[in-house]
Amino acid sequence: MQHMLDSNITMCLDECTPFPATEAQAESSMRLSMRWARRSKDAFVERPATACSASSRAASIRSSGRRASPP
């Protein structure tokens, strides 16, 4: 879905575990998040770099870009 929307930043879903949570609830939530992570990785499609992402990578490679970047 994120690829079809041409999203610049993509990430997998994560369940927000209630607080407080029992050990069983936390384990169930973690397993659900891990299944989503696997599905996201399996569905990942490499896309060509955009001008913005390419210039960000170039700046991080050059030492002058690293100094100019915020901490």
C-alpha positions in Angstrom: 0.0 0.0 0.0 2.8 2.5 0.9 4.5 1.7 -2.4 1.3 2.4 -4.3 1.0 5.7 -2.5 4.6 6.5 -3.5 5.5 7.2 0.2 8.9 8.6 0.9 9.2 6.8 4.2 7.8 3.3 4.6 7.6 1.2 7.8 5.7 -1.7 9.1 2.8 -1.5 11.4 3.2 -2.0 15.2 0.5 -2.8 17.7 0.3 -0.5 20.7 0.3 -2.8 23.6 -2.0 -1.6 26.4 -0.4 -0.6 29.7 -0.3 -2.3 32.0 -0.2 -5.6 30.0 0.0 -9.1 31.1 2.9 -11.2 29.9 0.5 -13.1 27.6 -0.8 -9.8 26.1 2.7 -8.5 25.6 3.8 -11.7 23.9 0.7 -11.8 21.7 1.3 -8.1 20.7 4.9 -8.8 19.9 4.1 -11.8 17.8 1.5 -9.7 15.8 4.0 -6.9 15.2 6.6 -9.5 14.1 4.1 -11.0 11.6 3.5 -7.5 10.2 7.2 -6.9 10.0 7.7 -10.1 8.0 4.9 -9.2 5.7 6.3 -5.7 5.2 9.7 -7.1 4.4 8.3 -9.7 2.0 6.3 -7.0 0.2 9.1 -4.4 0.0 9.8 -3.1 -3.4 13.0 -1.3 -4.2 12.3 2.0 -5.9 14.5 4.3 -7.9 16.0 7.1 -5.8 14.4 10.5 -6.0 16.4 13.7 -6.2 15.7 14.3 -2.5 16.8 10.9 -1.3 19.8 10.9 -3.6 21.0 14.2 -2.3 20.5 13.1 1.3 22.6 10.1 0.7 25.3 12.1 -1.0 25.4 14.6 1.9 25.8 11.8 4.4 28.7 10.3 2.4 30.7 13.6 2.1 32.4 14.8 5.3 31.1 18.3 4.8 27.6 17.0 4.7 28.1 15.1 7.9 29.3 18.3 9.7 26.4 20.3 8.4 23.8 17.7 9.5 22.1 18.3 12.9 23.2 15.8 15.6 
